[in-house]
Amino acid sequence: MARDPYQELGVSRTATSDEIRKAFRKLAKENHPDTNPGNAAAEERFKKVSAAFDIVGDADKRKKFDAGLIDNDGRETAQGFPGGGPWGQGPGGGFGQRDARGGFRTETFEGADLGDILGEMFGGGRGGRAGGMGGGFGGFSQRGADTRAKLEIDLVDAIRGGKQRIAFSDGRTIDVTIPKGAQDGQTLRLKGQGAPGRSGPGDAFIEIALKPHPVFRREGDSLVMDLPVTFYDAVLGGKVEAATPDGPVNVSVPKGSNTGTRLRLKGRGLADARGHRGDLFARLVVTLPEGADPALEAFAEEQKSKRPYSPKRRG
């Protein structure tokens, strides 16, 4: 059997409704699962004080409890106390508290609904979610806690969308649908995939993180990549194949290009929150052939003697 609800809340049996409400608010805030993630002891304490408040925070239930008609768990007892109750209730089992003159003063608990209080404290509303715990608290029907996880995805998957599998600490694995144009830091809500609870499971919140890409670098919604080109294409111009998140494409290298020249590939970058694609910029890197090339060396010697020049140094 549960502990006496007054003791659970740390209040006397003659406490006013405001005193009971204040004690519950303090204990619920200290032990709520959202403020103590992963703390099983705090969650258990939260359940107990919520169950206690469900009894003595409700005028009718408190009246029945003080009259011995329900027990610490809110279940009906086999027999109540006849006439006056054991803790200062009025004649015939009616609820009241003794005043200074030895008489009784009646009291009601207006607005002492458990869901309302948790809604005020944790941003929910009556019958709605309260900081990750479910509504419908009359009888302490608890919704499971929300679960949070981070999922690292490739840049290409963020652009194209698709499915990724994620494993939770409790051993469950689920497939997450990545929307096209997913953003770094974006959070996906998976309804009903959180921790189980008496009135249903909570939700899972998955934060998207983009992994560094071996080819593409991010600059806002744009992407930048290094594109190696041969000495011949740099001098003569020509078509070269360039990688993009959407697959390889051919780009035109202008005659006389140099390392650092940027070619713009429109609409091949990242997607923004509205689905609009940025651009991809290919930075040319002039690359000599591997190994010794006597013919190229002879050509270089000839050009060096005929047309010497000093390369421009960029800041």
Buried (B, 14 or more C-beta within 10 A) or exposed (E): EBEBBBEBBEBEBEBBBEEBBBBBBEBBBEBBBBBBEEEEEBBEBBBBBBBBBBBBBBBEBBBBBBBBBBBBEBEEEEEEBEEBBEBBBBEEBBBBBEEEEEEBEEBEBEEBBBBBBBBBBBEBEBBBBBBBBBBBBEEBBBBBBBBBBEBEBBBBBBBBBBEBEBEBEEEEEBEBEBBEBBBBEBEBEBEEBBBEBEBBBBBBBBBBEBEEBEBBBBEEBBBBBEBEBBBEBBBEBBEBEBBBBBEEEEBEBEEEBEBEBEBEBEEBBBBEEEEEBBBBBBBBBBBEEEEEEEEEEEEEEEEEEEEEEEEEEEE
